[in-house]
Amino acid sequence: MNTESVDAYLRDGCGRCEHYQTPKCKVHLWTPILEGLRDLLRAAGLVEEMKWGCPCYTLEGKNVAMIVALRDHSALQFFKGAGLADPEGLLTSPGPNSQYGRLLVLRSVAELDARRAAAAAFIAQAMELERSGVKIAPAATAEAMPEELAARLAEDPELARAYEALTPGRRRSHVIHVSGAKQSETRARRVDRCAEDILAGRGFNER
């Protein structure tokens, strides 16, 4: 299944599962909101395309925003949302490891109506940010080092030196991988598996 245009996306759905072209497709849960966001983005002068199965809006070939439909909400997603002024705290991060993207989450037409002006202002900001060429610095790593990794580094000076020599992104990849396990025993096993990569100067899953 391939949704080649935004019109087809809104009419038939995203085409990612067996609910394509049925009322159960998640796109159809939020169609009025998605159409309203589409109108705002096109009115701002952005170019409409389909990318990654979603309507994407670009400025001079650069990705600025997307509209997305999930099971429990729809959203206007900004690729460089971390760089937008958000005094009311309306934008949220797509996930704990997202460095740049931000979402304006919407669950009803009434909510869209209430935030229409804010959405338009975010779009204008995002376009100006893209025109300026300003680079958005990634957020500081918020993940705490898991106790199991800290203990292993404390008892193994060679591993500790290798870990400190890694780039921040590679160190972060190991922290995220180890922290992802719920049980301490599992985290310890993950530390064992990471040790080889750390000593080789690699991030997690880097080959």
C-alpha positions as CSV (number, residue, x, y, z in Angstrom):
1,M,0.0,0.0,0.0
2,N,1.4,3.4,-1.0
3,T,-0.3,6.7,-0.1
4,E,1.2,9.0,-2.7
5,S,-0.7,12.3,-2.0
6,V,-2.1,14.1,1.0
7,D,-5.5,14.0,-0.5
8,A,-5.3,10.2,-0.7
9,Y,-3.9,10.1,2.8
10,L,-6.9,12.0,4.2
11,R,-9.4,10.0,2.0
12,D,-8.0,6.5,2.3
13,G,-5.8,6.5,5.4
14,C,-2.1,6.0,6.0
15,G,-1.8,2.6,4.3
16,R,0.3,1.0,7.1
17,C,-2.0,-1.7,8.3
18,E,-5.1,-3.8,7.5
19,H,-7.3,-0.8,8.3
20,Y,-6.3,1.0,5.2
21,Q,-9.4,2.4,3.4
22,T,-11.6,1.6,6.3
23,P,-13.2,3.8,9.1
24,K,-10.8,2.1,11.6
25,C,-7.7,3.7,10.1
26,K,-6.3,6.1,12.7
27,V,-6.2,8.9,10.2
28,H,-10.0,8.9,10.1
29,L,-10.1,9.4,13.8
30,W,-8.7,12.9,13.4
31,T,-9.6,14.0,9.8
32,P,-11.1,17.4,10.7
33,I,-8.1,18.3,12.8
34,L,-5.6,17.1,10.2
35,E,-7.5,19.1,7.5
36,G,-7.4,22.2,9.7
37,L,-3.7,21.9,10.3
38,R,-3.2,21.3,6.6
39,D,-5.0,24.6,5.8
40,L,-2.7,26.5,8.3
41,L,0.5,25.0,6.8
42,R,-0.5,25.7,3.2
43,A,-1.7,29.2,4.0
44,A,1.8,29.9,5.4
45,G,3.3,29.1,2.0
46,L,4.9,25.8,2.8
47,V,5.3,23.1,0.1
48,E,3.2,20.0,0.7
49,E,4.7,16.6,0.2
50,M,4.3,13.0,1.4
51,K,7.3,11.7,3.4
52,W,7.6,8.7,5.6
53,G,3.9,8.0,5.0
54,C,2.8,11.4,6.5
55,P,2.0,14.8,5.1
56,C,5.2,16.9,5.3
57,Y,5.7,20.6,4.8
58,T,8.9,22.1,3.5
59,L,10.5,25.4,2.9
60,E,13.1,25.6,0.1
61,G,13.5,21.8,0.3
62,K,14.0,21.8,4.1
63,N,11.6,19.9,6.3
64,V,9.7,22.2,8.6
65,A,6.7,20.3,10.0
66,M,4.5,17.3,9.6
67,I,0.9,16.4,10.5
68,V,0.6,13.0,12.2
69,A,-2.2,10.7,13.3
70,L,-1.7,8.3,16.2
71,R,-4.3,6.1,17.9
72,D,-4.8,8.5,20.9
73,H,-4.1,11.9,19.4
74,S,-3.2,13.9,16.3
75,A,-0.4,16.4,16.2
76,L,1.5,19.1,14.4
77,Q,5.2,18.1,14.6
78,F,8.0,20.5,14.2
79,F,11.4,19.1,13.1
80,K,13.3,21.8,15.0
81,G,10.7,22.4,17.6
82,A,13.3,22.5,20.4
83,G,14.3,25.9,19.0
84,L,10.8,27.5,19.2
85,A,9.7,29.9,21.8
86,D,6.9,28.2,23.8
87,P,6.0,30.4,26.8
88,E,2.7,28.6,27.4
89,G,4.3,25.2,27.4
90,L,2.1,23.8,24.6
91,L,4.8,21.7,22.9
92,T,5.8,18.3,24.0
93,S,8.7,16.0,23.1
94,P,7.8,13.0,20.9
95,G,9.8,10.7,23.3
96,P,12.4,10.7,26.1
97,N,15.3,10.5,23.6
98,S,14.1,13.2,21.1
99,Q,16.6,16.0,20.8
100,Y,15.0,18.4,18.3
101,G,11.4,17.5,17.4
102,R,8.4,18.9,19.3
103,L,4.7,18.2,19.0
104,L,1.6,20.3,19.4
105,V,-0.8,17.5,20.4
106,L,-4.5,17.9,19.5
107,R,-7.4,15.6,20.5
108,S,-10.5,17.6,19.4
109,V,-11.6,20.2,16.9
110,A,-12.4,22.4,19.9
111,E,-8.8,22.1,21.0
112,L,-7.6,23.0,17.5
113,D,-9.9,26.0,17.5
114,A,-8.5,27.2,20.9
115,R,-4.9,26.7,19.7
116,R,-5.2,27.8,16.1
117,A,-3.5,31.1,16.7
118,A,-0.7,29.4,18.6
119,A,-0.3,26.8,15.9
120,A,0.0,29.6,13.2
121,A,2.6,31.4,15.4
122,F,4.6,28.2,15.8
123,I,4.5,27.7,12.0
124,A,5.7,31.2,11.4
125,Q,8.5,30.8,14.0
126,A,9.6,27.5,12.5
127,M,9.8,29.0,9.0
128,E,11.9,31.9,10.3
129,L,14.1,29.5,12.1
130,E,14.7,27.6,8.9
131,R,15.4,30.7,6.9
132,S,17.9,31.9,9.5
133,G,20.0,28.8,9.1
134,V,20.5,28.7,12.9
135,K,21.6,25.3,14.2
136,I,19.7,23.9,17.1
137,A,21.9,22.6,19.8
138,P,20.8,19.2,21.1
139,A,19.3,19.1,24.6
140,A,21.7,18.1,27.3
141,T,21.6,14.4,28.1
142,A,19.0,13.9,30.7
143,E,19.5,10.2,31.3
144,A,21.1,9.3,34.6
145,M,23.8,6.7,34.4
146,P,22.4,3.3,35.6
147,E,24.0,2.0,38.8
148,E,25.1,-1.2,37.1
149,L,27.2,0.7,34.5
150,A,28.6,3.1,37.1
151,A,29.7,0.2,39.3
152,R,31.4,-1.6,36.4
153,L,33.3,1.6,35.4
154,A,34.4,2.1,39.0
155,E,35.9,-1.3,39.2
156,D,37.4,-1.5,35.8
157,P,39.8,1.5,35.1
158,E,40.5,0.4,31.6
159,L,36.8,0.3,30.7
160,A,36.3,3.6,32.5
161,R,39.1,5.3,30.4
162,A,37.6,3.9,27.2
163,Y,34.2,5.1,28.2
164,E,35.4,8.6,28.9
165,A,37.1,8.6,25.5
166,L,33.8,8.0,23.7
167,T,31.9,10.9,22.1
168,P,28.9,12.1,24.1
169,G,26.6,10.5,21.7
170,R,28.3,7.1,22.0
171,R,28.3,7.3,25.8
172,R,24.6,8.2,25.7
173,S,23.8,5.2,23.5
174,H,25.2,2.8,26.1
175,V,23.4,4.6,28.9
176,I,20.1,4.4,27.1
177,H,20.5,0.7,26.2
178,V,21.4,-0.3,29.7
179,S,18.7,1.9,31.3
180,G,16.1,0.3,29.1
181,A,16.0,-2.9,31.1
182,K,13.6,-3.0,34.1
183,Q,15.5,-5.5,36.2
184,S,19.0,-4.9,37.7
185,E,20.1,-8.4,36.6
186,T,19.2,-7.6,33.0
187,R,20.9,-4.2,33.2
188,A,24.1,-5.9,34.4
189,R,24.0,-8.3,31.5
190,R,23.6,-5.4,29.1
191,V,26.7,-3.8,30.7
192,D,28.6,-6.9,29.9
193,R,27.5,-6.8,26.3
194,C,28.3,-3.1,26.0
195,A,31.8,-3.5,27.4
196,E,33.3,-4.9,24.2
197,D,31.9,-2.0,22.2
198,I,33.1,0.6,24.7
199,L,36.6,-0.9,24.6
200,A,36.5,-0.8,20.8
201,G,35.5,2.9,20.8
202,R,32.0,2.1,19.5
203,G,28.5,3.2,20.5
204,F,25.8,0.7,21.1
205,N,25.0,-1.3,18.0
206,E,27.6,0.5,16.0
207,R,29.6,-1.6,13.7
